[in-house]
Each structure stands twice: as C-alpha cells, then as structure tokens.
Amino acid sequence: MPDQELKDKVRRVRKEGSLKVQSKAEALELITYAQMMYGYQFRIEGHTSFYYLVVDGDD
C-alpha cells in the first residue's frame, strides 16, 4: 500500500476510533506502519468477512 494511503488510514483510525478493512493482511500492514512511524498501538477486532482496526488504549 502506498505511504500516503497508509498515512490517511492511520489518521482515520486515530480520528474516528476505528476503521473497517477488508483483510487481516491489510489490518496488520496498518498496525505495523502505525507502530513503526508514530508509535501508535492499534488492535484488530472482528472475525467475519471484514475486520475493524481500533485504537488500543489511551494513545
């Protein structure tokens, strides 16, 4: 995923508190990017055909 798209999605998670993504791989890519670039902690919720990426704790 391009850096700008990753940045935009990380901002959305931080602003809205969660983000619906289509795959666990996409969620893991965003979690890794957010941790490495900003030190943010996100977690995955959901076990259906989509996943939610949510802010973990009081970041």
C-alpha positions in Angstrom: 0.0 0.0 0.0 1.4 3.5 -0.9 2.7 5.6 2.1 0.0 8.3 1.5 -2.8 5.8 1.7 -1.3 4.3 4.9 -1.0 7.8 6.4 -4.6 8.6 5.5 -5.9 5.4 7.0 -3.9 5.8 10.2 -5.3 9.3 10.6 -8.8 8.0 10.2 -8.3 5.3 12.9 -6.9 8.0 15.2 -9.7 10.5 14.4 -12.7 8.1 14.3 -11.5 5.4 16.7 -11.8 2.6 14.2 -11.6 1.7 10.5 -13.2 -1.1 8.6 -10.7 -3.0 6.5 -11.2 -5.9 4.0 -8.5 -8.3 5.2 -6.4 -9.2 8.1 -3.3 -8.6 6.0 -4.3 -5.0 5.4 -5.0 -4.6 9.1 -1.6 -6.0 10.0 0.1 -3.7 7.5 -1.6 -0.7 9.0 -0.7 -1.8 12.6 2.9 -2.3 11.6 3.1 1.1 9.9 1.4 3.0 12.7 3.7 1.4 15.3 6.9 2.0 13.3 6.2 5.5 12.1 4.2 7.0 15.0 4.4 4.6 18.0 0.6 4.1 17.9 -0.9 0.9 19.2 -3.9 -0.5 17.2 -5.6 -3.8 17.5 -7.8 -5.9 15.3 -11.4 -6.7 16.2 -13.8 -8.9 14.3 -13.7 -12.3 12.8 -16.1 -12.2 9.9 -15.6 -11.1 6.3 -14.1 -7.8 7.4 -12.1 -6.5 10.3 -12.0 -3.3 12.3 -8.8 -1.6 13.3 -9.3 0.2 16.6 -7.1 2.5 18.8 -5.6 0.4 21.6 -5.7 2.1 25.0 -5.3 5.8 25.5 -2.9 6.6 22.7 
